[in-house]
């Protein structure tokens, strides 16, 4: 139980009706979770307006309401707090309710279109190997040391996030590494958090179904850096043309990393093989088990962040050389007869291009590249023809199939993808809506030495169709299919 006056500390208040000297048992923005003596926060979502549920919240036991618009009929036993932005206030209140756990941790966030999951996971594993107690918040999973907590969003809502951070602190975590999505920034899920550092990986075409324009997407990412304190570090990819934009208004200490540009932290690729990369990082050679140029950027970002967190350079490089790749990110295997299967989360044009360019660099001779590509439903439709065109550009054969169609008609998604395929490329393109059948087809088309890329879903263990998540694991299905067909 906490006093309401303490919970609303630092919230930008416009009006208070009633007493704030009362004990609050819980805080929620979901009326279904209201308990006796709760504070209910009425937020305006894309589909639901919490103000509609104020009366229901009071019936269920709420004794305080925070809202942007005061109801006409007020309950004399309830305290009403009016604010300009309920969503932002929720973030501040969540921090206060859980005793501001981010102030007690070294919290580092990474934002960008691609590379977030790999970078935070590598940072988590790196610091764990260096002997620290560490927390992880990622698309794939949330972890407190070795305890896995299933992830439902790239960044949880403000209450769930602060509760997790509080648990991490209670378990002795010193460092926490988290993905910070553009949605989370705009929706104020990270409002009130105290960051020790922020990393920008890159920005490419994605999420325009939500942000509408590329400028708005950039602005969302930049907001994260704009809100950093002077005590934090801001680390950006200098090779990305939008990287310096992130630093324009930040108060944080500014640092850069890059493979091509003049930067504070430099890296050069000496060898790029299917079993790893030989890199020169800050004039020291190091072998890592990750593959491709895009992973060289991820590794360099991890190294730079670790150094900025005052870790010994030699210890960091030694630990990096022992880290494995992240599940669903250029995850590969080689069948007994020599077929190479690769599963990758690539679900944006830039990510798909990076993976296929890496495969091109790794090809030894005349082996075929067979790419299976889909696009998610209820997401940015503009990238669909672009991704199909990229797949055709770098592959000998392309199979268009379903990703997670969600509420959309999978056939219509494929129709939109096909618009990006030229008449010449259509000859090497197949369309198989059923993803499992498409994987079988890719295997049946392959010969020893060929490379099969299954792109789009990566680590996901399901396929979402018409609101139902059905078990589906690209990596396991690919391995089993090759085994069953005895290729």
C-alpha positions in Angstrom: 0.0 0.0 0.0 1.2 3.5 -0.9 -0.1 6.9 -0.4 -1.8 8.5 -3.4 0.2 11.7 -2.8 3.5 9.7 -3.2 2.3 7.8 -6.2 1.5 11.0 -8.2 4.8 12.7 -7.3 6.2 14.5 -10.4 3.0 14.0 -12.4 1.9 17.1 -14.3 -1.4 17.8 -12.5 -4.1 20.0 -13.8 -6.8 19.6 -11.1 -7.5 17.4 -8.0 -10.9 16.8 -6.6 -10.8 15.0 -3.2 -8.0 13.9 -0.9 -4.7 12.4 -1.9 -3.9 11.3 1.6 -5.2 7.8 1.1 -3.6 4.3 0.8 -3.7 2.8 -2.7 -3.5 -1.0 -3.0 -2.9 -1.3 -6.7 -2.6 0.8 -9.9 -4.2 -0.3 -13.3 -5.3 1.1 -16.6 -7.4 -2.0 -17.3 -10.8 -1.8 -15.6 -11.0 -5.6 -15.4 -8.0 -5.6 -13.0 -9.4 -3.1 -10.6 -9.4 -4.2 -6.9 -10.5 -2.6 -3.7 -8.7 0.7 -3.1 -7.2 0.8 -6.6 -6.1 3.8 -8.6 -7.6 3.5 -12.1 -5.9 5.4 -14.9 -8.1 6.2 -17.8 -5.9 6.1 -20.9 -6.9 6.7 -24.6 -5.8 3.8 -26.7 -6.0 3.3 -30.5 -9.1 1.1 -30.1 -10.4 1.7 -26.5 -10.9 4.9 -24.4 -10.5 4.1 -20.7 -12.7 7.1 -19.8 -15.7 4.9 -20.8 -14.8 2.5 -18.0 -14.5 5.0 -15.1 -17.9 4.1 -13.5 -17.1 0.3 -13.9 -13.7 0.9 -12.1 -15.4 2.6 -9.2 -18.0 -0.2 -8.9 -15.1 -2.7 -8.7 -13.5 -0.8 -5.9 -11.4 2.1 -7.3 -11.1 5.0 -4.9 -9.0 7.2 -7.1 -9.3 8.1 -10.8 -6.7 9.7 -13.0 -8.0 11.0 -16.3 -7.8 13.6 -19.0 -11.5 14.5 -18.9 -13.4 14.6 -15.6 -16.8 12.8 -15.6 -19.9 14.9 -15.2 -21.3 12.8 -12.4 -18.7 12.4 -9.6 -18.7 10.0 -6.7 -18.1 11.9 -3.4 -16.1 9.0 -2.0 -13.6 9.0 -4.9 -10.6 11.3 -5.6 -10.4 12.6 -9.2 -7.1 13.7 -10.7 -7.1 15.5 -14.0 -4.0 15.5 -16.2 -3.2 16.5 -19.8 -1.7 13.1 -20.8 -2.9 10.0 -18.9 -0.5 7.8 -20.9 2.6 9.8 -19.9 1.3 10.1 -16.3 0.9 6.3 -16.2 4.7 5.9 -16.8 5.6 8.3 -13.9 3.1 6.6 -11.6 4.3 3.1 -12.4 7.9 4.2 -11.5 6.7 5.7 -8.2 4.5 2.8 -7.3 7.4 0.3 -7.7 9.9 2.7 -5.9 11.6 3.8 -9.1 13.6 0.6 -9.7 15.4 2.0 -12.8 17.2 4.4 -10.4 18.8 1.4 -8.6 19.9 -0.3 -11.8 22.3 0.4 -14.7 19.6 0.3 -17.4 20.7 0.4 -21.1 18.1 0.6 -23.9 18.6 -0.1 -27.6 16.4 1.2 -30.3 16.5 0.8 -34.1 14.8 -1.2 -36.9 17.1 -4.1 -36.9 19.6 -5.7 -34.5 17.9 -4.8 -31.2 17.3 -8.4 -30.0 20.7 -9.6 -31.0 22.5 -6.7 -29.3 20.6 -6.8 -26.0 20.9 -10.6 -25.8 24.7 -10.4 -26.5 25.0 -7.7 -23.9 23.0 -9.8 -21.4 25.2 -12.9 -22.1 28.4 -10.8 -22.1 27.8 -9.3 -18.7 26.6 -12.6 -17.2 29.9 -14.2 -18.4 31.8 -11.3 -16.8 30.2 -12.3 -13.5 27.4 -9.8 -13.1 23.8 -10.4 -12.1 21.8 -9.2 -15.2 18.3 -8.6 -16.5 17.1 -8.9 -20.1 14.0 -7.3 -21.7 13.7 -8.4 -25.4 11.3 -9.5 -28.1 12.2 -13.2 -27.6 12.2 -13.4 -23.8 12.6 -11.5 -20.6 15.2 -12.9 -18.2 16.3 -12.4 -14.6 19.6 -14.1 -14.6 18.7 -17.6 -15.6 15.0 -17.3 -15.0 13.0 -16.9 -18.2 9.8 -14.8 -18.3 7.8 -15.0 -21.5 7.7 -11.8 -23.5 4.4 -10.6 -25.0 5.6 -7.3 -26.4 9.0 -5.9 -27.5 8.6 -3.5 -24.6 6.0 -4.2 -21.8 3.5 -1.6 -20.7 4.7 0.8 -18.0 3.3 -1.1 -15.0 4.5 -4.5 -16.2 7.9 -3.0 -17.1 8.5 -1.4 -13.7 7.3 -4.5 -11.9 9.9 -6.5 -13.9 12.6 -4.0 -13.1 11.6 -4.1 -9.4 11.9 -7.9 -9.4 15.3 -7.7 -11.2 16.6 -5.3 -8.5 15.2 -7.6 -5.8 17.1 -10.5 -7.4 20.3 -8.6 -7.2 20.6 -7.5 -10.8 23.1 -4.7 -11.4 22.7 -4.3 -15.2 19.5 -4.5 -17.3 19.5 -4.5 -21.1 16.3 -3.8 -22.9 14.9 -3.3 -26.4 13.1 0.0 -26.8 10.6 -0.1 -29.6 9.2 2.9 -31.4 5.7 2.0 -30.3 6.9 1.9 -26.6 8.4 5.4 -27.0 5.3 7.0 -28.5 3.0 5.2 -26.1 5.0 6.4 -23.1 5.8 2.9 -21.8 9.3 4.1 -20.9 8.2 7.4 -19.4 9.9 8.1 -16.1 12.6 5.5 -16.4 16.2 6.4 -15.7 18.6 5.2 -18.4 22.3 4.8 -17.9 22.8 4.5 -21.7 21.0 4.3 -25.0 22.1 2.7 -28.3 20.9 3.4 -31.8 21.5 0.6 -34.3 19.9 1.8 -37.6 16.6 2.9 -39.1 14.9 1.5 -42.2 11.5 1.1 -43.6 9.2 -0.5 -41.0 6.1 0.2 -38.8 4.6 2.8 -41.2 1.2 1.2 -40.5 1.5 2.8 -37.1 3.8 5.9 -37.6 2.3 6.7 -41.0 5.4 8.5 -42.3 9.2 7.8 -42.2 9.7 11.2 -40.5 7.4 10.3 -37.7 9.2 6.9 -37.3 12.5 8.8 -37.0 11.0 11.3 -34.6 9.8 8.5 -32.3 13.3 7.0 -32.1 14.9 10.4 -31.5 12.5 11.1 -28.6 14.2 8.4 -26.7 17.6 10.2 -27.0 16.0 13.6 -26.4 14.9 12.5 -22.9 18.3 11.1 -21.7 19.9 12.8 -18.8 23.4 14.4 -19.0 24.8 11.4 -16.9 23.8 8.9 -19.6 25.7 7.9 -22.7 24.2 8.0 -26.2 25.8 5.6 -28.6 24.9 5.7 -32.3 25.8 3.8 -35.5 27.7 6.5 -37.4 27.3 4.6 -40.7 23.5 5.0 -40.6 22.6 8.3 -42.3 20.1 9.0 -39.6 22.4 8.2 -36.7 23.5 11.8 -36.0 19.9 13.0 -35.9 19.5 11.0 -32.7 22.2 13.1 -31.1 21.0 16.6 -32.1 19.1 17.5 -28.9 20.3 15.0 -26.4 21.9 16.0 -23.1 23.7 12.7 -22.9 27.4 12.1 -23.6 27.7 11.4 -27.3 29.6 8.5 -28.8 29.7 6.8 -32.2 30.6 3.4 -33.7 31.0 2.3 -37.3 32.7 0.1 -39.9 33.0 2.7 -42.6 32.9 6.2 -41.0 35.2 7.9 -38.6 33.9 6.9 -35.2 34.8 6.6 -31.6 34.6 2.8 -31.8 35.9 1.2 -35.1 35.7 -2.3 -36.5 37.0 -4.0 -39.7 35.9 -7.4 -41.0 39.0 -9.5 -41.8 37.1 -12.8 -42.6 33.5 -13.6 -43.0 32.7 -17.3 -42.9 29.8 -19.6 -42.2 31.2 -20.4 -38.8 32.0 -16.9 -37.8 33.7 -13.5 -38.2 37.3 -12.5 -37.8 37.1 -8.8 -36.7 39.6 -6.1 -35.9 38.0 -4.0 -33.1 40.0 -1.0 -31.9 43.2 -2.6 -33.4 42.7 -5.9 -31.7 41.8 -9.1 -33.7 38.9 -11.2 -32.3 37.0 -14.2 -33.6 33.3 -14.3 -33.0 30.7 -17.0 -33.7 28.2 -14.7 -35.4 27.9 -14.3 -39.2 27.6 -11.4 -41.6 28.3 -7.7 -41.8 25.1 -6.8 -39.9 26.4 -8.9 -37.0 29.7 -7.1 -37.1 27.7 -3.9 -36.3 25.9 -5.7 -33.5 29.2 -7.0 -32.0 30.8 -3.6 -32.2 27.8 -1.9 -30.5 28.1 -4.4 -27.7 31.8 -3.9 -27.3 31.3 -0.1 -27.3 28.5 -0.2 -24.7 30.5 -2.5 -22.4 33.5 -0.1 -22.6 31.3 2.9 -21.8 30.0 0.9 -18.8 33.6 0.9 -17.6 34.4 -2.8 -18.4 38.0 -3.9 -19.2 38.5 -4.0 -23.0 40.5 -7.2 -23.0 38.0 -9.0 -20.8 35.2 -7.8 -23.0 36.8 -9.0 -26.3 37.7 -12.4 -24.7 34.1 -12.9 -23.6 32.7 -11.8 -26.9 34.7 -14.5 -28.7 32.9 -17.2 -26.6 29.3 -15.9 -27.2 26.9 -17.8 -29.5 24.4 -16.4 -31.9 20.8 -15.6 -30.9 18.0 -18.0 -31.7 16.2 -17.2 -34.9 18.9 -14.7 -36.1 20.9 -16.3 -38.9 20.3 -19.7 -37.2 21.7 -22.4 -39.5 22.4 -26.1 -39.8 23.9 -28.3 -42.4 22.3 -31.6 -43.4 24.3 -34.8 -43.7 24.1 -34.4 -47.5 25.3 -30.8 -47.5 22.2 -28.7 -47.7 22.5 -25.5 -45.6 19.3 -24.3 -43.9 19.1 -20.8 -42.5 16.2 -19.3 -40.4 16.2 -15.6 -39.8 13.7 -13.1 -38.3 14.3 -10.8 -41.3 10.9 -9.1 -41.7 11.9 -5.7 -43.2 13.4 -5.0 -46.6 16.7 -3.9 -45.1 17.0 -7.0 -42.8 16.2 -9.3 -45.7 18.7 -7.6 -47.9 21.4 -7.9 -45.2 20.8 -11.6 -44.8 20.8 -12.4 -48.5 23.9 -10.3 -49.0 25.6 -12.3 -46.3 24.6 -15.5 -48.0 25.9 -14.1 -51.3 29.3 -13.4 -49.6 29.4 -17.0 -48.1 28.6 -18.8 -51.4 31.4 -21.0 -52.5 30.4 -21.7 -56.1 27.3 -22.6 -58.1 25.0 -23.6 -55.3 21.4 -22.4 -55.5 19.9 -19.9 -53.0 16.2 -20.8 -52.4 14.4 -18.1 -50.4 11.1 -18.5 -48.7 9.5 -15.1 -47.8 6.3 -13.9 -46.4 4.9 -10.6 -44.9 2.9 -10.2 -41.7 -0.7 -9.2 -41.8 -2.1 -6.1 -40.0 1.3 -4.5 -40.5 3.0 -2.0 -42.9 1.8 -3.1 -46.4 4.1 -0.9 -48.3 7.1 -3.1 -47.7 5.5 -6.2 -49.2 6.4 -5.7 -52.9 9.8 -4.4 -51.9 10.6 -7.6 -49.9 9.5 -9.8 -52.8 11.7 -7.9 -55.2 14.7 -8.1 -52.9 14.2 -11.9 -52.5 14.2 -12.3 -56.3 17.3 -10.1 -56.7 19.5 -12.3 -54.5 17.9 -15.8 -55.0 17.8 -18.5 -57.7 14.4 -19.5 -56.6 11.8 -17.7 -54.4 8.7 -19.1 -52.7 6.2 -16.5 -51.5 4.1 -17.8 -48.6 2.3 -16.8 -45.4 4.1 -15.3 -42.4 1.6 -14.3 -39.7 -1.4 -13.2 -41.7 -3.3 -12.3 -38.5 -6.7 -10.9 -39.4 -5.8 -10.3 -43.1 -6.5 -12.6 -46.1 -3.2 -14.3 -46.8 -4.0 -14.5 -50.5 -4.3 -10.7 -50.6 -0.9 -10.3 -48.8 0.7 -12.5 -51.5 -1.1 -10.5 -54.2 0.6 -7.3 -52.9 4.0 -9.1 -52.7 3.7 -10.2 -56.3 3.4 -6.7 -57.5 7.1 -6.3 -56.7 8.1 -9.1 -59.0 9.2 -8.4 -62.6 8.0 -10.6 -65.5 11.5 -12.0 -65.8 11.7 -12.9 -62.1 8.2 -14.4 -62.1 9.7 -17.5 -63.8 11.7 -18.4 -60.7 8.9 -17.6 -58.3 6.4 -20.0 -56.7 3.4 -19.0 -54.6 2.4 -21.5 -51.9 0.2 -20.0 -49.2 0.5 -22.8 -46.7 3.9 -22.1 -44.9 4.6 -25.8 -44.1 3.9 -26.8 -47.6 6.1 -24.0 -48.8 9.0 -25.3 -46.6 8.5 -28.8 -48.1 8.6 -27.3 -51.6 11.9 -25.5 -50.8 13.4 -28.7 -49.6 12.3 -30.7 -52.6 13.8 -28.1 -54.9 17.2 -28.2 -53.3 20.3 -30.3 -54.0 23.4 -31.0 -51.9 25.3 -27.8 -51.4 22.2 -25.5 -51.9 21.2 -22.9 -49.3 17.6 -22.6 -48.1 16.6 -19.3 -46.4 13.4 -19.3 -44.3 12.8 -15.6 -43.5 10.4 -13.6 -41.4 9.5 -15.5 -38.3 12.8 -16.5 -36.8 12.5 -17.3 -33.1 8.7 -17.4 -33.1 7.1 -20.7 -32.2 3.7 -20.0 -33.6 1.8 -18.8 -36.7 -1.1 -16.4 -36.1 -4.1 -16.9 -38.4 -7.5 -15.2 -37.8 -6.5 -14.4 -34.2 -5.4 -17.9 -33.3 -1.8 -18.8 -32.6 -1.0 -22.2 -33.9 2.3 -24.0 -33.0 4.8 -23.5 -35.8 8.6 -23.5 -35.6 10.4 -22.7 -38.8 13.8 -24.2 -37.7 12.3 -27.5 -36.4 10.0 -27.9 -39.5 12.9 -27.2 -41.9 15.2 -29.7 -40.2 12.4 -32.4 -39.9 11.4 -31.9 -43.6 14.9 -32.3 -44.9 15.3 -35.4 -42.7 11.9 -36.9 -43.8 12.5 -36.3 -47.5 15.9 -37.9 -47.1 17.6 -35.3 -49.2 
